[in-house]
């Protein structure tokens, strides 16, 4: 009996060994035939799916056909701002970082190496500030959630009847979402991190204004226009249109407006608990959080001292350039206003000229289907002077530039603004990179410093184009360009001064007065905007300086062989990335 048991045990062990060996062989077989790139792409595709599935607005604006990317059933949600969600997000991020570290970047394709480097930098940067999430501020009079959400809802595209249903579900989810924001703000208040009364009053006033005229609110007006268009196109019947309009008004009254009223009431209740009316530097760990914002949002990984030194050098250079320009053109100050007061030109003509003329300096890109629209009067007050509405990555259309008639700009300003938003700015850059067939995850890894920095970088070049098109002397356009550069540089220095050096309103007013800005209300608006939007100016100007630095680096490297169009082509093909990653892969091309 004992021998039989031993024999049986050996057979069992032998069988287990066979099974184990089969498992190893299968794993090796699988590893041999599933390449490192394929494994990595499975990881990034899943990351892409999870990222978009968590926020319906992001999904809708990113993909026109999510089912083609394996995203079928999705929970309608605007996300979650509760403190618990941030804690969970931290743990999820650690798991993702661990998974990323299991890949060997040297075994990946060049495109996947770029993605790997972006993710590695992004995960490490976000985890460095994961415990300081209460220093984030989701609300704000200019760029806050409550200010941006109505515009995003008003522009929500109805590609199918399912989109209308999803839109209605989004409206119904707003109360829960706003309650999570209130919980977040309450937690900030408990920790002594709540906003100043000045900021709270601005947001409260905005919320109250939004719900004042419920019957004529622009959300309802714009929804009616979109539904009526569907009716005219025979996609829905008159009865369906009427039903949708009635349901929309009901959801506004029962979900949207009460949410804004609740937010205003809760902020009123929390007023007085905010101890800081200045920048982040006056809060515990605020300076390190500001450093994190520059890395994460701008994509610049230099020290703040190094950045500040660069900004002061630029400001001095601009001052010297203005002095030199004035000496060479003594009549310039007197003739400037007259010369630049040219008759307004239709935006379509400016964009057509820009698309043609930039081919001298930028790689060719044919864009036939784009449209200029005007911001509806109802939302002029809440909109930028102009903006480009980014299309879904799977259709790359429609391409629409919106112009706000409520903003008073001169013709030269309109020209350079359209260069920023259109050619060779946002529209051009978005479509050029969109046609590179990059991994979809790149749409979730967009670096604001690259995006806004590129648009500011090419806008700077557009002043030369404007001189030819508007028949304005190059000296006058150069003066306008330098004036814009000085403003952006100055505001960027104020940004660092307020959030890293601890400058208060008095210090900022004194600096502004030395540049001729003496009106107290203007100084206060500049100060308040920077307080509420840390590092926002740096996305534009510091991004611009990084592109200029890269161009100078390649010019020095290439010497007489430098090709500006080739430089732009290489930068565009690499696509949005933090600047250390962009520089690494740009240098590989030379």
Secondary structure, 3 states (H helix, E strand, C coil): CHHHHHHHHHHHHHHHHHHHHHHHHHHHHHHHHCCHHHHHHHHHHHHHHHHHHCCHHHHHHHCCCHHHHCCCCCCCCCCCCCHHHHHHHHHHHHHHHHHHHCCCHHHCCHHHHHHHHHHHHHHHHHHHCHHHHHHCCCCCCCCCHHHHHHHHHHCCCCCCHHHHHHHHHHHHHHHHHHHHHHHHHHHHHHCCCCCCHHHHHHHHHHHHHHCCCCCCCHHHHHHHHHHHHHHHCCCCCHHHHHHHHHHHHHHHHHHHHHHHHHHHHHHHHHCCCCCCCCCHHHCCCHHHHHHHHHHHHHCCCCCHHHHHHHHHHHHHHHHHHHHHHHHHCCCHHHHHHHHHCCCCCCHHHHHHHHHHHHHHCCCCCCCCCCEEEECCHHHHHHCCCEEEECCCCCCCCCCEEEECCCCCCCHHHHHHHHHHHCCCCHHHHHHHHHCCCCCHHHHHCCCHHHHHHHHHHHHHHHHHHHHHHCCCCHHHHHHHHHHHHHHHHHHHHHHHHHHHHCCCHHHHHHHHHHCCCCCHHHHHHHHHHHHHCCCHHHHHHHHHHHHHHHHHHHHHHHHHHCCHHHHHHHHHHHCCCCHHHHHHHHHCCC
